[in-house]
């Protein structure tokens, strides 16, 4: 059966909140009901029907034909077993608080993508803006589960306060990658900048390019890590490059000793 | 313009009225029914209850700690979602703007912020000034400040202490004096983590008892209408009812107001060593008419505790939810902000909820017990309508009790209490009694001459709904709420007193500030010019 499809009619005139349009929340609604859902974020009203042409199909999979950097909260609170694909860009907070499922974005994502993600597998084929997988203001933890793969670049402070889960950035990472990291794993294949792993408590950063490290990271020498090879195997399907990075011998830096200090940065020798 | 609210059920304990009748007002004041009987505006209030505007005597709505709480918990008032109609920044919950709007919709027209640190008074007044519609006032805080403790240690004459109290209360534009964990906060700085009524403050050698008794006497001598507003020691600790009972004995028959007493109504019974001792506490309050209390009822919800009792707040940090907090240890009391979630399934929270209601129901005189949740410490003020409903219906309470942990019900007398408040008692507690407590002669009453602050509620079986959205609210005779929505915004005033004192204290304080802080004392003053509107303040008369 074909996917349930929203085809974009034209660029939205304002930011739109698409959190209501996840497969689980659309279940049982008629086409007319769906078209009437209010998605505007300003005083001017905008409804689903104004923006999208809808082709009904299997609600297990949902597709957006055409995207926009004004699409906020795509796939928010998505549940396991559902999948969502956007053939274009998305705006802020992609996959916010998603419990599970699979989200793929053919274009780029705005800030706070995968914020508070609890278990979804999210793939962004383009770039991600700043604060990837980070918490919103006031929250104590960022992403707490799941897996995020960014094929392009990521903005500043990717993986801020990451709590659990795996973040793979195939392109360059912005400043302060893995800032305030609590736990979890970040793998970056491109360049890094700024204070990498700043205030890292017990998270793991695997970096293909040797970063400029702060003095609070201590060199622990080259390591034979069985775990790295196991992790490499599990990552193969998502990112062959990440898997091959973890298959070579790595040097371990322990830190950030400015805080708890049980975290690590691994780089090839 | 002469207006009449015709045919409503007028409930006005200040004049003893509790029957169907008319309320007339003109030019912002209640007037006697004119001889001719022709009004410019005639509003049919049949089927409605007509009361004076309500007064909240203890609600933390402004000041340094409140602002810290806003900063600590941005997730409770996110500004990134869609804005609703009519209000600027309406999603910024808990802004000054929202505070005024929500209070007005419930028919409240005067609200007192109970903990304004003297050195934070300008910030507090700027915030209060920004709260629309309602009138405001604030109590200032002494009792852990070095100047006073030095005075008592040096056994200075009462007149010198009275001058200091009067000068402080007046210069920060407050309505009276509060004392928070007397001596306890100062002792916290010397690493004490518990502080009882007769423990000594290091270096000063004073007990809590001595400190509040001194302030209690000064409050009376200076002519402050509101008795000393005391936040006792040992807040929230199992078995602390003993502290409360001893404190009442220590009051020596002089007027004193005990704040959020629910947090002191705990015994040590049961397997959790935590039980409600509200029954003995209420009995003591009934036997001591010099004591007034507000309850500080706990309502089950996510909230944030805000207090200048830094010792208590520090001890509360590990139980915070979400687990974060801010502790500010300095400048006399200091303070702390710790988020907390009261849960109906939690034994301790259930006991707290029950103890508060017991106090409401067991204290006989409704003008001795006041209606608060100690906003936001026991719950937000927006939970008041639900609380009114609980007080007015034993059935509703029984329904809630069925959801509490069964064990909790064994350690409270609440299931045996069948009393139900009526409109008259509700009005005594939230109108006439509250006005008396602060010496307000112009409000809390529908007698001719009072300002026309009037709340009209449409009678309904849904008591919470009735009190949440007043049918009409008039502030100074202007219609500000219609059918539960604010229809007109206006500026309220900030009420304050100006007690008399000997000017010599100013010279002494100037020298003290210059020596201790190296700063001119004037930077802490609240001059009229500091606020954006000229007529921001209104003075309340002191006692002779």
Interface residues (C-beta under 8 A of the other chain):
Chain A: X17 X40 X41 X42 X43 X136 X137 X138 X139 X140
Chain B: X72 X73 X74 X75 X76 X78 X81 X82 X83 X85 X322 X323 X324
